[in-house]
Amino acid sequence: MNRSRRMFKAPPALDGLPTRPDPTFSVVIAVFNGVETIAEAIESALAQTIAPFELIVCDDGSTDGTGAVVEAYGDRVRYLRKDHGGVASTWNVALEMAVGEFFAVLGADDVYEPERLEALTELASARPDLDLLCTDATFERDGDLIGRFTSGCPFEVVNQRAAILERCFCIAPAVRRQALEAARGFDESVRTGSDWECAIRLIRAGAVAGLVDEPLYRYRVEDRSLTSDRVGTLRDRISFLKRVRGSYELDPTETAALEQSLAAQQRALVLTEAEAALRSRSRDARKRALAAARSPGIAFRARASAVAAAIAPRVAGRILERRARTTGKSRLARSVPRG
């Protein structure tokens, strides 16, 4: 328990931590064709009970009128525009311009609760040794609450160096800008998951993360997050996790965490590739479903679904489409980890 009513989670602090002034936050929104959602994200940042030091919106080459929405906020927002290059490159451009002590990300589809920066300020003031400041988050679809981040991805306080290899337990963190710059920002070769890859590098370099145990970030799950997108995301995760395996000297606990993560991502990829083939009525749908059914470590229900899909791929494809429309998630893809 800390000086306020909030509950914090973090590794034990060293004795004699210095007292520091309250931190400043550069809130950064990376956006690409976000005309329908960007205003709400901006409003949530401007409505904070402790105002951000600056709000930066970096536009990754939008073509849908996003710029006009942002420019209407005038000097309340620093608006940057660049050629389309992906979210990591967009964050890096913003990082070059940011001046706050912490670089706080906000998705263009997402929302800060009004007290998020206040809560992060309290955490940073109580624990000035922390380099990554997090809160819990809720998942929403069409305004309905569908989950809480830490329910499926618990925050780690014991061994963050190992745990970050197994799961990305920091969602939308505020990162100490000096540490982020020392790590050379975000890896632009990672199409998706660059936030996780960056967190691995930061924590391996000695950064420490802390959590305000309240859901003060609202993550919007959109229907446009199609199965094909998840296939690419999982392939990206596997790629950079394999690169981590070849880049660091890991102790046995860290090696076990990494191998567990790789195995989980690979299982999820096999299932998601099968789902993509079934939903697209691909000629290799039956083959993909059989590969999923035969893969080691697949849960019984997913394996049974894959066997049924291999027997009747067209029927399975229709069922998956119907289930995705009504629940947003198919049976085969239930085990896809959030990472």
Rosetta blueprint (number, residue, H / E / L):
1 M L
2 N L
3 R L
4 S L
5 R L
6 R L
7 M L
8 F E
9 K E
10 A L
11 P L
12 P L
13 A L
14 L L
15 D L
16 G L
17 L L
18 P L
19 T L
20 R L
21 P L
22 D L
23 P L
24 T L
25 F E
26 S E
27 V E
28 V E
29 I E
30 A E
31 V E
32 F L
33 N L
34 G L
35 V L
36 E L
37 T L
38 I H
39 A H
40 E H
41 A H
42 I H
43 E H
44 S H
45 A H
46 L H
47 A L
48 Q L
49 T L
50 I L
51 A L
52 P L
53 F L
54 E E
55 L E
56 I E
57 V E
58 C E
59 D E
60 D L
61 G L
62 S L
63 T L
64 D L
65 G L
66 T H
67 G H
68 A H
69 V H
70 V H
71 E H
72 A L
73 Y L
74 G H
75 D H
76 R H
77 V L
78 R E
79 Y E
80 L E
81 R E
82 K L
83 D L
84 H L
85 G L
86 G L
87 V H
88 A H
89 S H
90 T H
91 W H
92 N H
93 V H
94 A H
95 L H
96 E H
97 M H
98 A L
99 V L
100 G L
101 E L
102 F E
103 F E
104 A E
105 V E
106 L L
107 G L
108 A L
109 D L
110 D L
111 V E
112 Y E
113 E L
114 P L
115 E L
116 R H
117 L H
118 E H
119 A H
120 L H
121 T H
122 E H
123 L H
124 A H
125 S H
126 A H
127 R L
128 P L
129 D L
130 L L
131 D L
132 L E
133 L E
134 C E
135 T E
136 D E
137 A E
138 T E
139 F E
140 E E
141 R E
142 D L
143 G L
144 D E
145 L E
146 I E
147 G E
148 R E
149 F H
150 T H
151 S H
152 G H
153 C L
154 P L
155 F L
156 E L
157 V L
158 V L
159 N L
160 Q H
161 R H
162 A H
163 A H
164 I H
165 L H
166 E H
167 R L
168 C L
169 F L
170 C L
171 I L
172 A L
173 P L
174 A E
175 V E
176 R E
177 R H
178 Q H
179 A H
180 L H
181 E H
182 A H
183 A L
184 R L
185 G L
186 F L
187 D L
188 E L
189 S L
190 V L
191 R L
192 T L
193 G L
194 S H
195 D H
196 W H
197 E H
198 C H
199 A H
200 I H
201 R H
202 L H
203 I H
204 R H
205 A L
206 G L
207 A L
208 V L
209 A E
210 G E
211 L E
212 V E
213 D E
214 E E
215 P E
216 L E
217 Y E
218 R E
219 Y E
220 R E
221 V L
222 E L
223 D L
224 R L
225 S L
226 L L
227 T H
228 S H
229 D H
230 R H
231 V H
232 G H
233 T H
234 L H
235 R H
236 D H
237 R H
238 I H
239 S H
240 F H
241 L H
242 K H
243 R H
244 V H
245 R H
246 G H
247 S H
248 Y L
249 E L
250 L L
251 D L
252 P H
253 T H
254 E H
255 T H
256 A H
257 A H
258 L H
259 E H
260 Q H
261 S H
262 L H
263 A H
264 A H
265 Q H
266 Q H
267 R H
268 A H
269 L H
270 V H
271 L H
272 T H
273 E H
274 A H
275 E H
276 A H
277 A H
278 L H
279 R H
280 S L
281 R L
282 S L
283 R L
284 D L
285 A H
286 R H
287 K H
288 R H
289 A H
290 L H
291 A H
292 A H
293 A H
294 R H
295 S L
296 P L
297 G L
298 I L
299 A L
300 F H
301 R H
302 A H
303 R H
304 A H
305 S H
306 A H
307 V H
308 A H
309 A H
310 A H
311 I H
312 A L
313 P H
314 R H
315 V H
316 A H
317 G H
318 R H
319 I H
320 L H
321 E H
322 R H
323 R H
324 A H
325 R H
326 T H
327 T H
328 G L
329 K L
330 S L
331 R L
332 L H
333 A H
334 R H
335 S H
336 V L
337 P L
338 R L
339 G L
